[in-house]
Amino acid sequence: MNLTENSLRVVMIIEVLGKPPEHLKETLETMASNIGKEKGVEIKEKKINEPVEMEKQKGFYTSFMEIELEIENIMQLSKLLFKYMPAHLEILSPENLKMSNNSIGELFNELARRLHGYDEIARVIQMEKNILENKLKGLLENKESKIDKTSESKESEPKEDEH
């Protein structure tokens, strides 16, 4: 891919967290491979750092990849941002971006579409959480009432040595 008027040169930093440490490197390698297969994207350079154990969460590791890309246009960059969620992004070139109002509109429509999708997912998860909380509350109340009834019936039964 040759740099065109609309092409961008960017560096993205992508972080991962988990265990075992070997899995983090594999995950970052897979992500880099997938990024390289994206339409309108070419990897220029990548560096994957060794996993490091987290101080506050022993047994969990963190690692990151620095990947320099040449990207066809700003729309493709926005798609990469949503798909791979980099921790940091730096646009190396061009220094000034020139976009038509149609391109800006397309970019913001894509942004709005994805935000609506995430909002819908968050609402569904919230509703499912409320349903689960209510079911759990009902189960606990049911269990407590059974325990209360059992203890009440034992208290009202005459004891054998009372006869």
Sequence and secondary structure as in RCSB ss.txt:
>XXXX:A:sequence
MNLTENSLRVVMIIEVLGKPPEHLKETLETMASNIGKEKGVEIKEKKINEPVEMEKQKGFYTSFMEIELEIENIM
QLSKLLFKYMPAHLEILSPENLKMSNNSIGELFNELARRLHGYDEIARVIQMEKNILENKLKGLLENKESKIDKT
SESKESEPKEDEH
>XXXX:A:secstr
    TT EEEEEEEEEEESSHHHHHHHHHHHHHHHHHSTTEEEEEEEE   EE SSSTT EEEEEEEEEEES HH
HHHHHHHHH  SEEEEEE SS    HHHHHHHHHHHHHHHHHHHHHHHHHHHHHHHHHHHHHHHHHHHHHHHHHH
HHHHHHS  GGG 
